[in-house]
Amino acid sequence: MLGTSRGTRTLPWRVLLLIALAAFVLFLPGRMSTPPFDRDEPRYMEASAQMLETHNYIDVRFQDKPRYLQPAGIYWLESLAVKAVGMEHARSVWPYRIPSLLAMTAAVVLTALWGPACLAPWRELVRRCC
C-alpha cells in the first residue's frame, strides 16, 4: 500500500484520490442549505457578487466601501466559482462556498501526503525511547 520515494514512504495516487473523494463527500452536506455562518461571510459574498455585476475585478467593494484589507484572491475565486456554475444572477449561498470546499479537500489530501514525512522523526524518537 505504501510506496517509497527518497527514503520516505508515500501513499499511492489511488489512495490519495480516495481520501480526496471521502473528504469532499464528508464536507459536502449542508453547504447548500446552511445560512451564512458569521458576519463576514455575507460581506465576502456581496463583494464577490458586486464584482460580477460591475465587471470590476480590481477594485473590491462592499456596497460603496472599499475592502482593501482582505486579499482579493478569495473574491476572485468566489466570483469564478459562481460564474462557472452559471448562477451570477441568483443569490444562492452554495456557489460562493465552492472555493472553501475545494480548499478543505486539498488540506486533507496534503495532510495525508505530507503528514507521514513530517511525523517520521517523531515516530523514530518515540520508537527509540520506548
Helices and strands as residue ranges (DSSP letters): E 3-5, E 8-10, H 13-27, H 40-54, E 61-62, E 65-66, H 73-85, G 94-97, H 98-129
